[in-house]
């Protein structure tokens, strides 16, 4: 049998993917809750508030990721569960503006077909398992135990 060598960056990428599923689940619960409230209020306002739904959903997603990545932990709840933290190239925490930019680049690259495919394949082909939005914003993901040593 062949031994498969799993690098440090392979582990980080796998943890980030699992953390993303956790975060999407949490944001989905939050979004469904807000949509139920908007639906109720829409009935009371004869549908006027219901028109805001296309704008509210992106605000929920971008706020969730911007405030969690740009917060004190530099990680989303999913990343916290798996012990991952995001830092910039200088190993500093992201601010809320930088976290918003990182989140914006991620969500813009997602629906753009070829870039989406490249953003999935690229981390699997590069040595450090960085995603395209990580390269653009010059950030790295670390296991949480390392974060405490550096900060």
N, CA, C and O atoms as a GROMACS GRO file, in nm:
protein
  604
    1UNK      N    1   0.083  -0.119   0.000
    1UNK     CA    2   0.000   0.000   0.000
    1UNK      C    3   0.087   0.125   0.000
    1UNK      O    4   0.196   0.128   0.058
    2UNK      N    5   0.037   0.227  -0.066
    2UNK     CA    6   0.108   0.354  -0.069
    2UNK      C    7   0.076   0.434   0.055
    2UNK      O    8  -0.038   0.442   0.098
    3UNK      N    9   0.180   0.495   0.111
    3UNK     CA   10   0.158   0.586   0.222
    3UNK      C   11   0.125   0.723   0.167
    3UNK      O   12   0.194   0.775   0.078
    4UNK      N   13   0.022   0.781   0.219
    4UNK     CA   14  -0.018   0.915   0.177
    4UNK      C   15   0.036   1.013   0.279
    4UNK      O   16   0.004   1.005   0.398
    5UNK      N   17   0.117   1.105   0.232
    5UNK     CA   18   0.171   1.207   0.321
    5UNK      C   19   0.078   1.328   0.320
    5UNK      O   20   0.059   1.392   0.217
    6UNK      N   21   0.022   1.357   0.434
    6UNK     CA   22  -0.066   1.472   0.446
    6UNK      C   23   0.014   1.585   0.509
    6UNK      O   24   0.063   1.575   0.621
    7UNK      N   25   0.027   1.693   0.431
    7UNK     CA   26   0.108   1.805   0.480
    7UNK      C   27   0.028   1.891   0.577
    7UNK      O   28  -0.093   1.874   0.593
    8UNK      N   29   0.097   1.983   0.639
    8UNK     CA   30   0.036   2.080   0.730
    8UNK      C   31  -0.075   2.157   0.658
    8UNK      O   32  -0.183   2.179   0.712
    9UNK      N   33  -0.045   2.197   0.534
    9UNK     CA   34  -0.140   2.277   0.458
    9UNK      C   35  -0.260   2.195   0.411
    9UNK      O   36  -0.370   2.248   0.395
   10UNK      N   37  -0.240   2.065   0.389
   10UNK     CA   38  -0.353   1.977   0.358
   10UNK      C   39  -0.451   1.974   0.475
   10UNK      O   40  -0.572   1.980   0.455
   11UNK      N   41  -0.397   1.964   0.595
   11UNK     CA   42  -0.482   1.962   0.715
   11UNK      C   43  -0.558   2.093   0.731
   11UNK      O   44  -0.677   2.093   0.763
   12UNK      N   45  -0.489   2.205   0.708
   12UNK     CA   46  -0.553   2.336   0.719
   12UNK      C   47  -0.666   2.348   0.617
   12UNK      O   48  -0.775   2.394   0.651
   13UNK      N   49  -0.640   2.306   0.493
   13UNK     CA   50  -0.743   2.316   0.389
   13UNK      C   51  -0.864   2.231   0.424
   13UNK      O   52  -0.978   2.276   0.410
   14UNK      N   53  -0.841   2.109   0.471
   14UNK     CA   54  -0.953   2.022   0.509
   14UNK      C   55  -1.032   2.084   0.624
   14UNK      O   56  -1.156   2.082   0.623
   15UNK      N   57  -0.962   2.138   0.723
   15UNK     CA   58  -1.030   2.202   0.836
   15UNK      C   59  -1.109   2.324   0.789
   15UNK      O   60  -1.220   2.348   0.837
   16UNK      N   61  -1.053   2.401   0.695
   16UNK     CA   62  -1.125   2.519   0.644
   16UNK      C   63  -1.251   2.478   0.569
   16UNK      O   64  -1.353   2.546   0.578
   17UNK      N   65  -1.244   2.369   0.494
   17UNK     CA   66  -1.361   2.323   0.421
   17UNK      C   67  -1.470   2.278   0.518
   17UNK      O   68  -1.587   2.311   0.499
   18UNK      N   69  -1.433   2.203   0.621
   18UNK     CA   70  -1.531   2.159   0.721
   18UNK      C   71  -1.588   2.279   0.796
   18UNK      O   72  -1.708   2.287   0.821
   19UNK      N   73  -1.500   2.374   0.831
   19UNK     CA   74  -1.544   2.496   0.900
   19UNK      C   75  -1.642   2.574   0.813
   19UNK      O   76  -1.738   2.633   0.864
   20UNK      N   77  -1.619   2.575   0.682
   20UNK     CA   78  -1.711   2.645   0.590
   20UNK      C   79  -1.849   2.583   0.594
   20UNK      O   80  -1.949   2.655   0.594
   21UNK      N   81  -1.856   2.451   0.598
   21UNK     CA   82  -1.987   2.385   0.606
   21UNK      C   83  -2.057   2.421   0.737
   21UNK      O   84  -2.178   2.445   0.739
   22UNK      N   85  -1.982   2.423   0.846
   22UNK     CA   86  -2.040   2.462   0.976
   22UNK      C   87  -2.092   2.604   0.970
   22UNK      O   88  -2.203   2.632   1.015
   23UNK      N   89  -2.011   2.695   0.913
   23UNK     CA   90  -2.051   2.836   0.905
   23UNK      C   91  -2.170   2.857   0.813
   23UNK      O   92  -2.258   2.937   0.844
   24UNK      N   93  -2.173   2.788   0.700
   24UNK     CA   94  -2.288   2.801   0.611
   24UNK      C   95  -2.414   2.751   0.682
   24UNK      O   96  -2.521   2.810   0.666
   25UNK      N   97  -2.402   2.645   0.758
   25UNK     CA   98  -2.516   2.595   0.835
   25UNK      C   99  -2.564   2.701   0.935
   25UNK      O  100  -2.683   2.728   0.944
   26UNK      N  101  -2.470   2.761   1.010
   26UNK     CA  102  -2.506   2.863   1.108
   26UNK      C  103  -2.567   2.987   1.043
   26UNK      O  104  -2.666   3.041   1.092
   27UNK      N  105  -2.508   3.030   0.932
   27UNK     CA  106  -2.561   3.148   0.863
   27UNK      C  107  -2.698   3.116   0.804
   27UNK      O  108  -2.785   3.203   0.799
   28UNK      N  109  -2.716   2.994   0.758
   28UNK     CA  110  -2.847   2.955   0.703
   28UNK      C  111  -2.956   2.960   0.810
   28UNK      O  112  -3.067   3.006   0.784
   29UNK      N  113  -2.923   2.913   0.930
   29UNK     CA  114  -3.020   2.921   1.041
   29UNK      C  115  -3.052   3.067   1.070
   29UNK      O  116  -3.169   3.103   1.088
   30UNK      N  117  -2.950   3.150   1.075
   30UNK     CA  118  -2.970   3.293   1.100
   30UNK      C  119  -3.053   3.356   0.988
   30UNK      O  120  -3.143   3.435   1.015
   31UNK      N  121  -3.024   3.321   0.864
   31UNK     CA  122  -3.097   3.376   0.750
   31UNK      C  123  -3.244   3.333   0.751
   31UNK      O  124  -3.333   3.414   0.727
   32UNK      N  125  -3.268   3.205   0.780
   32UNK     CA  126  -3.406   3.156   0.786
   32UNK      C  127  -3.484   3.229   0.895
   32UNK      O  128  -3.600   3.264   0.876
   33UNK      N  129  -3.420   3.250   1.009
   33UNK     CA  130  -3.484   3.324   1.118
   33UNK      C  131  -3.520   3.465   1.074
   33UNK      O  132  -3.632   3.512   1.099
   34UNK      N  133  -3.426   3.534   1.010
   34UNK     CA  134  -3.452   3.670   0.963
   34UNK      C  135  -3.561   3.670   0.856
   34UNK      O  136  -3.645   3.760   0.854
   35UNK      N  137  -3.561   3.572   0.768
   35UNK     CA  138  -3.663   3.566   0.663
   35UNK      C  139  -3.802   3.542   0.722
   35UNK      O  140  -3.901   3.596   0.672
   36UNK      N  141  -3.810   3.462   0.827
   36UNK     CA  142  -3.940   3.442   0.894
   36UNK      C  143  -3.989   3.573   0.955
   36UNK      O  144  -4.107   3.607   0.944
   37UNK      N  145  -3.899   3.646   1.018
   37UNK     CA  146  -3.936   3.776   1.076
   37UNK      C  147  -3.978   3.873   0.967
   37UNK      O  148  -4.078   3.944   0.981
   38UNK      N  149  -3.902   3.877   0.856
   38UNK     CA  150  -3.937   3.967   0.746
   38UNK      C  151  -4.072   3.928   0.685
   38UNK      O  152  -4.152   4.015   0.650
   39UNK      N  153  -4.097   3.799   0.673
   39UNK     CA  154  -4.226   3.753   0.618
   39UNK      C  155  -4.342   3.798   0.706
   39UNK      O  156  -4.446   3.843   0.657
   40UNK      N  157  -4.322   3.785   0.836
   40UNK     CA  158  -4.426   3.829   0.929
   40UNK      C  159  -4.448   3.980   0.918
   40UNK      O  160  -4.562   4.027   0.911
   41UNK      N  161  -4.339   4.055   0.916
   41UNK     CA  162  -4.350   4.200   0.903
   41UNK      C  163  -4.404   4.241   0.766
   41UNK      O  164  -4.470   4.344   0.754
   42UNK      N  165  -4.377   4.162   0.666
   42UNK     CA  166  -4.427   4.190   0.532
   42UNK      C  167  -4.579   4.183   0.527
   42UNK      O  168  -4.645   4.261   0.458
   43UNK      N  169  -4.634   4.088   0.600
   43UNK     CA  170  -4.780   4.078   0.608
   43UNK      C  171  -4.838   4.204   0.672
   43UNK      O  172  -4.939   4.258   0.627
   44UNK      N  173  -4.771   4.249   0.778
   44UNK     CA  174  -4.820   4.367   0.849
   44UNK      C  175  -4.805   4.496   0.767
   44UNK      O  176  -4.882   4.591   0.784
   45UNK      N  177  -4.704   4.498   0.678
   45UNK     CA  178  -4.681   4.619   0.598
   45UNK      C  179  -4.729   4.604   0.455
   45UNK      O  180  -4.688   4.680   0.367
   46UNK      N  181  -4.815   4.505   0.431
   46UNK     CA  182  -4.871   4.480   0.298
   46UNK      C  183  -4.765   4.457   0.192
   46UNK      O  184  -4.779   4.504   0.078
   47UNK      N  185  -4.660   4.387   0.226
   47UNK     CA  186  -4.558   4.346   0.131
   47UNK      C  187  -4.444   4.442   0.108
   47UNK      O  188  -4.352   4.412   0.032
   48UNK      N  189  -4.447   4.556   0.172
   48UNK     CA  190  -4.341   4.655   0.148
   48UNK      C  191  -4.206   4.605   0.198
   48UNK      O  192  -4.107   4.616   0.127
   49UNK      N  193  -4.202   4.551   0.319
   49UNK     CA  194  -4.074   4.503   0.375
   49UNK      C  195  -4.026   4.378   0.302
   49UNK      O  196  -3.905   4.353   0.297
   50UNK      N  197  -4.116   4.301   0.246
   50UNK     CA  198  -4.079   4.180   0.172
   50UNK      C  199  -3.988   4.208   0.053
   50UNK      O  200  -3.914   4.121   0.010
   51UNK      N  201  -3.994   4.329   0.001
   51UNK     CA  202  -3.909   4.368  -0.112
   51UNK      C  203  -3.762   4.376  -0.074
   51UNK      O  204  -3.675   4.378  -0.161
   52UNK      N  205  -3.733   4.380   0.056
   52UNK     CA  206  -3.594   4.393   0.102
   52UNK      C  207  -3.519   4.260   0.107
   52UNK      O  208  -3.398   4.260   0.128
   53UNK      N  209  -3.586   4.150   0.087
   53UNK     CA  210  -3.524   4.017   0.101
   53UNK      C  211  -3.399   4.000   0.013
   53UNK      O  212  -3.298   3.950   0.063
   54UNK      N  213  -3.401   4.039  -0.114
   54UNK     CA  214  -3.278   4.020  -0.194
   54UNK      C  215  -3.158   4.099  -0.141
   54UNK      O  216  -3.044   4.062  -0.169
   55UNK      N  217  -3.183   4.204  -0.066
   55UNK     CA  218  -3.074   4.284  -0.012
   55UNK      C  219  -3.030   4.235   0.126
   55UNK      O  220  -2.914   4.252   0.165
   56UNK      N  221  -3.122   4.176   0.199
   56UNK     CA  222  -3.095   4.135   0.336
   56UNK      C  223  -3.003   4.012   0.341
   56UNK      O  224  -2.914   4.004   0.427
   57UNK      N  225  -3.024   3.918   0.251
   57UNK     CA  226  -2.946   3.794   0.254
   57UNK      C  227  -2.796   3.820   0.236
   57UNK      O  228  -2.718   3.768   0.316
   58UNK      N  229  -2.751   3.897   0.136
   58UNK     CA  230  -2.608   3.925   0.126
   58UNK      C  231  -2.554   4.002   0.247
   58UNK      O  232  -2.439   3.984   0.286
   59UNK      N  233  -2.636   4.088   0.304
   59UNK     CA  234  -2.592   4.164   0.422
   59UNK      C  235  -2.568   4.069   0.540
   59UNK      O  236  -2.472   4.085   0.614
   60UNK      N  237  -2.656   3.970   0.557
   60UNK     CA  238  -2.639   3.874   0.666
   60UNK      C  239  -2.509   3.797   0.648
   60UNK      O  240  -2.430   3.784   0.742
   61UNK      N  241  -2.485   3.744   0.526
   61UNK     CA  242  -2.364   3.666   0.501
   61UNK      C  243  -2.238   3.751   0.519
   61UNK      O  244  -2.144   3.709   0.587
   62UNK      N  245  -2.235   3.869   0.458
   62UNK     CA  246  -2.114   3.952   0.467
   62UNK      C  247  -2.090   4.001   0.609
   62UNK      O  248  -1.975   4.010   0.652
   63UNK      N  249  -2.195   4.033   0.683
   63UNK     CA  250  -2.180   4.078   0.821
   63UNK      C  251  -2.127   3.964   0.909
   63UNK      O  252  -2.038   3.985   0.991
   64UNK      N  253  -2.183   3.846   0.892
   64UNK     CA  254  -2.140   3.730   0.971
   64UNK      C  255  -1.990   3.707   0.954
   64UNK      O  256  -1.916   3.696   1.052
   65UNK      N  257  -1.945   3.699   0.829
   65UNK     CA  258  -1.804   3.668   0.805
   65UNK      C  259  -1.713   3.786   0.837
   65UNK      O  260  -1.603   3.765   0.888
   66UNK      N  261  -1.755   3.908   0.809
   66UNK     CA  262  -1.671   4.025   0.836
   66UNK      C  263  -1.650   4.045   0.985
   66UNK      O  264  -1.538   4.071   1.029
   67UNK      N  265  -1.756   4.032   1.063
   67UNK     CA  266  -1.743   4.056   1.206
   67UNK      C  267  -1.675   3.940   1.279
   67UNK      O  268  -1.608   3.962   1.380
   68UNK      N  269  -1.690   3.818   1.228
   68UNK     CA  270  -1.623   3.706   1.296
   68UNK      C  271  -1.475   3.699   1.257
   68UNK      O  272  -1.390   3.680   1.343
   69UNK      N  273  -1.444   3.713   1.128
   69UNK     CA  274  -1.304   3.711   1.086
   69UNK      C  275  -1.230   3.835   1.133
   69UNK      O  276  -1.110   3.829   1.161
   70UNK      N  277  -1.299   3.948   1.141
   70UNK     CA  278  -1.236   4.072   1.184
   70UNK      C  279  -1.247   4.095   1.334
   70UNK      O  280  -1.207   4.201   1.383
   71UNK      N  281  -1.300   3.999   1.406
   71UNK     CA  282  -1.317   4.012   1.551
   71UNK      C  283  -1.194   3.971   1.630
   71UNK      O  284  -1.086   3.951   1.573
   72UNK      N  285  -1.212   3.959   1.759
   72UNK     CA  286  -1.100   3.926   1.849
   72UNK      C  287  -1.038   3.790   1.821
   72UNK      O  288  -0.917   3.772   1.838
   73UNK      N  289  -1.119   3.693   1.780
   73UNK     CA  290  -1.068   3.558   1.756
   73UNK      C  291  -1.008   3.539   1.618
   73UNK      O  292  -0.939   3.440   1.594
   74UNK      N  293  -1.031   3.631   1.526
   74UNK     CA  294  -0.986   3.620   1.386
   74UNK      C  295  -1.030   3.488   1.324
   74UNK      O  296  -0.958   3.427   1.245
   75UNK      N  297  -1.150   3.446   1.359
   75UNK     CA  298  -1.201   3.320   1.308
   75UNK      C  299  -1.353   3.319   1.318
   75UNK      O  300  -1.411   3.383   1.406
   76UNK      N  301  -1.416   3.246   1.228
   76UNK     CA  302  -1.559   3.225   1.235
   76UNK      C  303  -1.587   3.120   1.342
   76UNK      O  304  -1.494   3.052   1.384
   77UNK      N  305  -1.710   3.103   1.386
   77UNK     CA  306  -1.739   2.997   1.482
   77UNK      C  307  -1.697   2.858   1.432
   77UNK      O  308  -1.647   2.777   1.510
   78UNK      N  309  -1.716   2.831   1.303
   78UNK     CA  310  -1.671   2.703   1.248
   78UNK      C  311  -1.521   2.686   1.257
   78UNK      O  312  -1.472   2.577   1.288
   79UNK      N  313  -1.448   2.793   1.229
   79UNK     CA  314  -1.303   2.788   1.239
   79UNK      C  315  -1.259   2.773   1.384
   79UNK      O  316  -1.162   2.702   1.412
   80UNK      N  317  -1.330   2.839   1.477
   80UNK     CA  318  -1.298   2.824   1.620
   80UNK      C  319  -1.315   2.680   1.665
   80UNK      O  320  -1.232   2.628   1.741
   81UNK      N  321  -1.421   2.615   1.619
   81UNK     CA  322  -1.447   2.476   1.656
   81UNK      C  323  -1.332   2.386   1.611
   81UNK      O  324  -1.293   2.294   1.682
   82UNK      N  325  -1.278   2.414   1.492
   82UNK     CA  326  -1.171   2.331   1.437
   82UNK      C  327  -1.031   2.384   1.467
   82UNK      O  328  -0.932   2.327   1.422
   83UNK      N  329  -1.022   2.492   1.544
   83UNK     CA  330  -0.892   2.543   1.586
   83UNK      C  331  -0.811   2.612   1.478
   83UNK      O  332  -0.690   2.597   1.471
   84UNK      N  333  -0.879   2.689   1.393
   84UNK     CA  334  -0.811   2.762   1.285
   84UNK      C  335  -0.827   2.911   1.310
   84UNK      O  336  -0.928   2.957   1.364
   85UNK      N  337  -0.727   2.986   1.270
   85UNK     CA  338  -0.732   3.131   1.281
   85UNK      C  339  -0.679   3.190   1.150
   85UNK      O  340  -0.596   3.129   1.084
   86UNK      N  341  -0.726   3.309   1.113
   86UNK     CA  342  -0.681   3.378   0.991
   86UNK      C  343  -0.596   3.497   1.033
   86UNK      O  344  -0.631   3.573   1.124
   87UNK      N  345  -0.483   3.513   0.964
   87UNK     CA  346  -0.395   3.628   0.988
   87UNK      C  347  -0.348   3.682   0.854
   87UNK      O  348  -0.353   3.612   0.753
   88UNK      N  349  -0.301   3.806   0.854
   88UNK     CA  350  -0.245   3.859   0.731
   88UNK      C  351  -0.100   3.813   0.718
   88UNK      O  352  -0.050   3.738   0.803
   89UNK      N  353  -0.033   3.857   0.614
   89UNK     CA  354   0.103   3.810   0.587
   89UNK      C  355   0.201   3.847   0.699
   89UNK      O  356   0.299   3.777   0.722
   90UNK      N  357   0.173   3.956   0.768
   90UNK     CA  358   0.258   3.998   0.880
   90UNK      C  359   0.219   3.929   1.010
   90UNK      O  360   0.270   3.964   1.116
   91UNK      N  361   0.129   3.831   1.002
   91UNK     CA  362   0.079   3.753   1.115
   91UNK      C  363   0.001   3.838   1.215
   91UNK      O  364   0.001   3.810   1.335
   92UNK      N  365  -0.064   3.942   1.165
   92UNK     CA  366  -0.152   4.025   1.247
   92UNK      C  367  -0.297   3.984   1.220
   92UNK      O  368  -0.329   3.929   1.115
   93UNK      N  369  -0.383   4.014   1.316
   93UNK     CA  370  -0.525   3.989   1.298
   93UNK      C  371  -0.580   4.078   1.186
   93UNK      O  372  -0.528   4.187   1.161
   94UNK      N  373  -0.684   4.030   1.121
   94UNK     CA  374  -0.752   4.113   1.022
   94UNK      C  375  -0.842   4.212   1.093
   94UNK      O  376  -0.904   4.178   1.194
   95UNK      N  377  -0.851   4.332   1.042
   95UNK     CA  378  -0.949   4.427   1.091
   95UNK      C  379  -1.083   4.397   1.024
   95UNK      O  380  -1.091   4.312   0.935
   96UNK      N  381  -1.185   4.466   1.067
   96UNK     CA  382  -1.317   4.442   1.010
   96UNK      C  383  -1.323   4.480   0.862
   96UNK      O  384  -1.392   4.414   0.784
   97UNK      N  385  -1.252   4.584   0.823
   97UNK     CA  386  -1.250   4.626   0.682
   97UNK      C  387  -1.177   4.522   0.597
   97UNK      O  388  -1.224   4.486   0.490
   98UNK      N  389  -1.063   4.475   0.645
   98UNK     CA  390  -0.989   4.371   0.573
   98UNK      C  391  -1.070   4.242   0.565
   98UNK      O  392  -1.071   4.176   0.462
   99UNK      N  393  -1.136   4.207   0.674
   99UNK     CA  394  -1.220   4.087   0.675
   99UNK      C  395  -1.335   4.101   0.576
   99UNK      O  396  -1.372   4.005   0.509
  100UNK      N  397  -1.393   4.222   0.569
  100UNK     CA  398  -1.500   4.245   0.472
  100UNK      C  399  -1.446   4.231   0.330
  100UNK      O  400  -1.511   4.171   0.244
  101UNK      N  401  -1.329   4.287   0.304
  101UNK     CA  402  -1.267   4.274   0.171
  101UNK      C  403  -1.240   4.128   0.136
  101UNK      O  404  -1.266   4.085   0.024
  102UNK      N  405  -1.188   4.054   0.231
  102UNK     CA  406  -1.162   3.911   0.211
  102UNK      C  407  -1.293   3.837   0.181
  102UNK      O  408  -1.298   3.754   0.090
  103UNK      N  409  -1.397   3.867   0.257
  103UNK     CA  410  -1.527   3.805   0.238
  103UNK      C  411  -1.586   3.844   0.102
  103UNK      O  412  -1.642   3.759   0.032
  104UNK      N  413  -1.574   3.971   0.066
  104UNK     CA  414  -1.626   4.019  -0.061
  104UNK      C  415  -1.558   3.949  -0.179
  104UNK      O  416  -1.624   3.906  -0.273
  105UNK      N  417  -1.427   3.937  -0.172
  105UNK     CA  418  -1.353   3.868  -0.279
  105UNK      C  419  -1.398   3.722  -0.288
  105UNK      O  420  -1.415   3.669  -0.398
  106UNK      N  421  -1.416   3.658  -0.174
  106UNK     CA  422  -1.462   3.519  -0.174
  106UNK      C  423  -1.598   3.507  -0.241
  106UNK      O  424  -1.616   3.422  -0.329
  107UNK      N  425  -1.693   3.590  -0.201
  107UNK     CA  426  -1.828   3.578  -0.256
  107UNK      C  427  -1.838   3.626  -0.401
  107UNK      O  428  -1.929   3.584  -0.472
  108UNK      N  429  -1.749   3.712  -0.445
  108UNK     CA  430  -1.747   3.752  -0.586
  108UNK      C  431  -1.687   3.639  -0.670
  108UNK      O  432  -1.736   3.612  -0.780
  109UNK      N  433  -1.583   3.574  -0.619
  109UNK     CA  434  -1.519   3.468  -0.696
  109UNK      C  435  -1.604   3.342  -0.706
  109UNK      O  436  -1.587   3.262  -0.798
  110UNK      N  437  -1.695   3.323  -0.612
  110UNK     CA  438  -1.777   3.202  -0.610
  110UNK      C  439  -1.862   3.183  -0.736
  110UNK      O  440  -1.854   3.078  -0.799
  111UNK      N  441  -1.943   3.282  -0.774
  111UNK     CA  442  -2.033   3.256  -0.887
  111UNK      C  443  -1.972   3.277  -1.024
  111UNK      O  444  -2.043   3.266  -1.124
  112UNK      N  445  -1.848   3.307  -1.034
  112UNK     CA  446  -1.789   3.340  -1.162
  112UNK      C  447  -1.732   3.217  -1.235
  112UNK      O  448  -1.618   3.220  -1.279
  113UNK      N  449  -1.808   3.113  -1.246
  113UNK     CA  450  -1.778   2.994  -1.324
  113UNK      C  451  -1.635   2.946  -1.322
  113UNK      O  452  -1.596   2.866  -1.236
  114UNK      N  453  -1.555   2.993  -1.417
  114UNK     CA  454  -1.418   2.946  -1.431
  114UNK      C  455  -1.336   2.981  -1.308
  114UNK      O  456  -1.256   2.900  -1.261
  115UNK      N  457  -1.353   3.101  -1.256
  115UNK     CA  458  -1.280   3.139  -1.136
  115UNK      C  459  -1.322   3.050  -1.020
  115UNK      O  460  -1.239   3.013  -0.937
  116UNK      N  461  -1.449   3.016  -1.014
  116UNK     CA  462  -1.497   2.925  -0.910
  116UNK      C  463  -1.425   2.791  -0.920
  116UNK      O  464  -1.378   2.737  -0.820
  117UNK      N  465  -1.416   2.738  -1.041
  117UNK     CA  466  -1.349   2.610  -1.060
  117UNK      C  467  -1.202   2.620  -1.022
  117UNK      O  468  -1.147   2.532  -0.957
  118UNK      N  469  -1.139   2.730  -1.065
  118UNK     CA  470  -0.999   2.751  -1.031
  118UNK      C  471  -0.982   2.768  -0.880
  118UNK      O  472  -0.884   2.720  -0.823
  119UNK      N  473  -1.077   2.838  -0.815
  119UNK     CA  474  -1.065   2.860  -0.671
  119UNK      C  475  -1.080   2.730  -0.593
  119UNK      O  476  -1.036   2.722  -0.478
  120UNK      N  477  -1.139   2.628  -0.652
  120UNK     CA  478  -1.147   2.498  -0.587
  120UNK      C  479  -1.023   2.415  -0.616
  120UNK      O  480  -0.968   2.349  -0.528
  121UNK      N  481  -0.978   2.419  -0.741
  121UNK     CA  482  -0.864   2.337  -0.782
  121UNK      C  483  -0.731   2.395  -0.734
  121UNK      O  484  -0.642   2.321  -0.694
  122UNK      N  485  -0.717   2.527  -0.737
  122UNK     CA  486  -0.590   2.592  -0.704
  122UNK      C  487  -0.535   2.551  -0.566
  122UNK      O  488  -0.417   2.519  -0.556
  123UNK      N  489  -0.618   2.552  -0.459
  123UNK     CA  490  -0.562   2.512  -0.329
  123UNK      C  491  -0.512   2.368  -0.326
  123UNK      O  492  -0.423   2.334  -0.248
  124UNK      N  493  -0.567   2.284  -0.410
  124UNK     CA  494  -0.523   2.146  -0.414
  124UNK      C  495  -0.390   2.129  -0.486
  124UNK      O  496  -0.321   2.029  -0.466
  125UNK      N  497  -0.353   2.227  -0.569
  125UNK     CA  498  -0.232   2.216  -0.650
  125UNK      C  499  -0.113   2.294  -0.595
  125UNK      O  500   0.000   2.266  -0.633
  126UNK      N  501  -0.136   2.392  -0.508
  126UNK     CA  502  -0.023   2.469  -0.458
  126UNK      C  503   0.027   2.410  -0.325
  126UNK      O  504  -0.048   2.345  -0.252
  127UNK      N  505   0.151   2.434  -0.297
  127UNK     CA  506   0.219   2.371  -0.183
  127UNK      C  507   0.160   2.411  -0.048
  127UNK      O  508   0.149   2.328   0.041
  128UNK      N  509   0.121   2.537  -0.033
  128UNK     CA  510   0.070   2.585   0.095
  128UNK      C  511  -0.082   2.576   0.106
  128UNK      O  512  -0.138   2.618   0.207
  129UNK      N  513  -0.149   2.521   0.006
  129UNK     CA  514  -0.294   2.502   0.007
  129UNK      C  515  -0.371   2.632   0.030
  129UNK      O  516  -0.474   2.633   0.097
  130UNK      N  517  -0.319   2.740  -0.026
  130UNK     CA  518  -0.387   2.870  -0.012
  130UNK      C  519  -0.494   2.883  -0.119
  130UNK      O  520  -0.478   2.833  -0.231
  131UNK      N  521  -0.603   2.950  -0.083
  131UNK     CA  522  -0.709   2.980  -0.177
  131UNK      C  523  -0.676   3.110  -0.250
  131UNK      O  524  -0.591   3.187  -0.206
  132UNK      N  525  -0.744   3.136  -0.361
  132UNK     CA  526  -0.716   3.255  -0.440
  132UNK      C  527  -0.740   3.382  -0.359
  132UNK      O  528  -0.661   3.475  -0.366
  133UNK      N  529  -0.849   3.386  -0.283
  133UNK     CA  530  -0.876   3.507  -0.205
  133UNK      C  531  -0.774   3.525  -0.092
  133UNK      O  532  -0.756   3.636  -0.044
  134UNK      N  533  -0.707   3.417  -0.050
  134UNK     CA  534  -0.598   3.430   0.048
  134UNK      C  535  -0.477   3.497  -0.017
  134UNK      O  536  -0.412   3.582   0.045
  135UNK      N  537  -0.447   3.460  -0.139
  135UNK     CA  538  -0.334   3.520  -0.210
  135UNK      C  539  -0.357   3.668  -0.237
  135UNK      O  540  -0.267   3.749  -0.219
  136UNK      N  541  -0.476   3.702  -0.279
  136UNK     CA  542  -0.507   3.841  -0.310
  136UNK      C  543  -0.495   3.928  -0.186
  136UNK      O  544  -0.442   4.039  -0.192
  137UNK      N  545  -0.543   3.877  -0.073
  137UNK     CA  546  -0.540   3.956   0.050
  137UNK      C  547  -0.418   3.926   0.136
  137UNK      O  548  -0.404   3.982   0.245
  138UNK      N  549  -0.330   3.838   0.087
  138UNK     CA  550  -0.206   3.801   0.155
  138UNK      C  551  -0.230   3.755   0.299
  138UNK      O  552  -0.172   3.811   0.392
  139UNK      N  553  -0.315   3.655   0.316
  139UNK     CA  554  -0.338   3.601   0.450
  139UNK      C  555  -0.301   3.453   0.453
  139UNK      O  556  -0.288   3.388   0.349
  140UNK      N  557  -0.284   3.402   0.573
  140UNK     CA  558  -0.254   3.262   0.593
  140UNK      C  559  -0.342   3.208   0.704
  140UNK      O  560  -0.381   3.282   0.794
  141UNK      N  561  -0.372   3.080   0.698
  141UNK     CA  562  -0.450   3.014   0.803
  141UNK      C  563  -0.353   2.933   0.888
  141UNK      O  564  -0.263   2.866   0.837
  142UNK      N  565  -0.372   2.939   1.020
  142UNK     CA  566  -0.287   2.868   1.115
  142UNK      C  567  -0.375   2.789   1.210
  142UNK      O  568  -0.492   2.821   1.231
  143UNK      N  569  -0.316   2.686   1.267
  143UNK     CA  570  -0.387   2.618   1.375
  143UNK      C  571  -0.387   2.709   1.496
  143UNK      O  572  -0.293   2.786   1.516
  144UNK      N  573  -0.490   2.700   1.576
  144UNK     CA  574  -0.511   2.794   1.686
  144UNK      C  575  -0.396   2.793   1.786
  144UNK      O  576  -0.362   2.899   1.839
  145UNK      N  577  -0.337   2.679   1.814
  145UNK     CA  578  -0.229   2.673   1.914
  145UNK      C  579  -0.112   2.761   1.875
  145UNK      O  580  -0.044   2.815   1.962
  146UNK      N  581  -0.086   2.778   1.744
  146UNK     CA  582   0.020   2.866   1.699
  146UNK      C  583  -0.016   3.012   1.718
  146UNK      O  584   0.072   3.095   1.741
  147UNK      N  585  -0.143   3.043   1.709
  147UNK     CA  586  -0.189   3.182   1.722
  147UNK      C  587  -0.151   3.235   1.859
  147UNK      O  588  -0.106   3.349   1.871
  148UNK      N  589  -0.168   3.155   1.963
  148UNK     CA  590  -0.139   3.200   2.098
  148UNK      C  591   0.009   3.229   2.117
  148UNK      O  592   0.045   3.316   2.196
  149UNK      N  593   0.095   3.156   2.045
  149UNK     CA  594   0.239   3.180   2.057
  149UNK      C  595   0.280   3.310   1.989
  149UNK      O  596   0.371   3.379   2.035
  150UNK      N  597   0.212   3.343   1.879
  150UNK     CA  598   0.252   3.460   1.798
  150UNK      C  599   0.194   3.590   1.851
  150UNK      O  600   0.253   3.696   1.830
  151UNK      N  601   0.080   3.585   1.919
  151UNK     CA  602   0.014   3.711   1.959
  151UNK      C  603   0.053   3.753   2.098
  151UNK      O  604   0.006   3.856   2.147
   0.00000   0.00000   0.00000
